[in-house]
Amino acid sequence: MNQNNEQKPQQISIELGEKEAEGIYSNLAIITHSSAEFIIDFTRVVPGVPKAKVQSRIITTPQHAKMLLKALTENINKFENRFGEIKIEGHANPQFGFSEGFKEEKIN
């Protein structure tokens, strides 16, 4: 293919509604998967409260989960290059963090 016939990447217009722009705070992610999909439940755990509610659930393909991992890795590297290393070991309550809270289960 010559330069004149190369396809340019398609640009996508993304709309962000007011509710979505507020965001949802989560300090625990529970990850489950099957052969066809990954499910990530974002939860908010509050100390002293025995029950946590799922705030948001994302269901995606294994390919998109891996692309998300790559994008997160690249962005964490950029963040740390600019602001310094993100420390996990000194977390005030590690049982409520993503690093300690990931749960991987295989579902059928």
N, C-alpha and C positions, 0 to 999 in steps of 0.2 A: 504494500500500500504506500503510495507517495504522500507527501505532506499535504497536498490539496484534498485528499480523500480521507484524512484522519478525522475521526469523530472527536468533538470536544465533549468534555464531561458535562452532563446535564445538570443544570442548577435547579434546586428545589426551593420553593418558597415555603417557609415554615411559619405557621401562625401560633402565637402564644397567647392564650386567653388569660383574663385577669386572675381567675382561680388558680390556674396552673402556674402562673408567674409567682404566686405567693410561696409555692413549694410546700413540701411536707418534710418535717424533721424525722429522721430515723437513726437509731443507734444500735440496731441489730438487723441483720439480714439472714434469712433462712433460705438456703438454696436446695432445691430438689431437682431431679432430672429423670427423664426416661430416654429411650433411644431416639425419640423424635423432638424433644423440647426440654428447655431449662425453665424452671419457675423460680423467680426470686421474690420472696415476700419481705417487704421492708416494714419493720416493726419498731415501735417506740416502747422501750422498757423504762419504767419509773421505779426507782428504789422504794421498797416498802409496799409496793402494789404487786400482788401475786399473779395478776393476769395482764397480759399484753395484747393489744389489738393490732392486727395487720393494717397498716396505713395505706399500703399500695402493693399491688401484685403485678409483676411483669412476667409475661410468658413469651419466650423467644426460641428461635431455632438454635441448635448447637453452633452453627456457623456464626450467627449473630452474637451469641454469648462469647465466642472466642474473639470476634472483632471488638466487642466491648472491653474484654480483658486487655487487648492490645492498645486500645484508645486510652484506657485508664492508666496503663503502665507508662505510655508516652507522656500523658499529662501530669502524672505524679513526678516523673523525671524532670519535666519542665518546671514544675512548681518548686521542687527541691533545688534545682540549679539556681533559681531566682531567690528563694526565701530560706533555704537551708533544709536539712534533713527533717522529715516528719518522724518524731519519736513516738513509739508505741509503748515501750516498757514502763514509762513513767505515768501512764494513764491513771487518773484518779480512781476509777473503778473498772478494771479491765474486763470484768464479766459482762459489762454492758456495751462493749465495743464491737465493731465489725470483725476485728482481727480474732477475737476470742469467741465471737458469737456465730460464726459460720457453721452451719450444720448441713452436711451433705448426705442425702439419702437417695437411694435409687427407687423410683416408683415405677410401677408397671402400667 
